[in-house]
Amino acid sequence: MRESHADLALALTSAQAISRYPLLTVLGALAGAASVAITYVKTTFALTWATSSVDFSRTKFLSVISLALVVQVLVQPFGAFLASKWPLRKAVLC
């Protein structure tokens, strides 16, 4: 019987995963870093634009960004749960 990806991930330690799948490990780390970088650029750009072009108060806009990030942290696990219930191709493309 063929193991599923979830079973394989649970069976490997970090060292085993890095030694067996170095390219996938590096790509996964880069994908994680990219998401953090995109969030940083997005919020930095939005703050600059809102305070210079729209005359939004810096304090109020930082509060908006903070609230949005808190909502993201709270909602993201539900998205991950739902994505785990869908076929991988459909979850990635949605």
Secondary structure as the mmCIF struct_conf table of DSSP 4:
data_model
#
loop_
_struct_conf.conf_type_id
_struct_conf.id
_struct_conf.beg_label_comp_id
_struct_conf.beg_label_asym_id
_struct_conf.beg_label_seq_id
_struct_conf.end_label_comp_id
_struct_conf.end_label_asym_id
_struct_conf.end_label_seq_id
HELX_LH_PP_P HELX_LH_PP_P1 ARG A 2 SER A 4
HELX_RH_AL_P HELX_RH_AL_P1 HIS A 5 ALA A 11
HELX_RH_AL_P HELX_RH_AL_P2 SER A 14 ARG A 20
HELX_RH_AL_P HELX_RH_AL_P3 PRO A 22 SER A 52
TURN_TY1_P TURN_TY1_P1 SER A 53 SER A 53
BEND BEND1 VAL A 54 VAL A 54
HELX_RH_AL_P HELX_RH_AL_P4 ARG A 58 LYS A 85
BEND BEND2 TRP A 86 TRP A 86
HELX_RH_AL_P HELX_RH_AL_P5 LEU A 88 LEU A 93
#
